[in-house]
């Protein structure tokens, strides 16, 4: 059966079809044509509209990719600057603890402060994490903070 004859038979059949987007419609109300030939004018207009919409979405995706790349680069620079600052912070004038009382760990916590060590008497021990900007504690750092708050800290001596 030729495609034109099949299309005509479907349009005259009284059959309904279900749209993937929901709802039913009569095949006689649908624009049906053989896609191997020239598109009817109304189908061509719909096609051009869809192609235009796809091109717009493609442009939006390109802009989002550029924005994501710039954002990732900015974040990487911020993290790098933060890593440098946490290493030199104890040497900065006005830091809360003498440099000799500080012991760097860097991961997962930046440093441990042995408050009073240089004076010959450790009065307290502080776990310190240095953050810049809007940075927050990561999961491991929050767990360490919580263990300290819950007094889940011990001293072990291995000989």
HELIX and SHEET records of a PDB file:
HELIX    1   1 UNK A    3  UNK A   12  1                                  10    
HELIX    2   2 UNK A   27  UNK A   29  5                                   3    
HELIX    3   3 UNK A   41  UNK A   88  1                                  48    
HELIX    4   4 UNK A   89  UNK A   91  5                                   3    
HELIX    5   5 UNK A   99  UNK A  101  5                                   3    
HELIX    6   6 UNK A  117  UNK A  119  5                                   3    
HELIX    7   7 UNK A  139  UNK A  149  1                                  11    
SHEET    1   A 2 UNK A  16  UNK A  18  0                                        
SHEET    2   A 2 UNK A  24  UNK A  26 -1                                        
SHEET    1   B 3 UNK A 102  UNK A 104  0                                        
SHEET    2   B 3 UNK A 111  UNK A 115 -1                                        
SHEET    3   B 3 UNK A 124  UNK A 128 -1                                        
END                                                                             
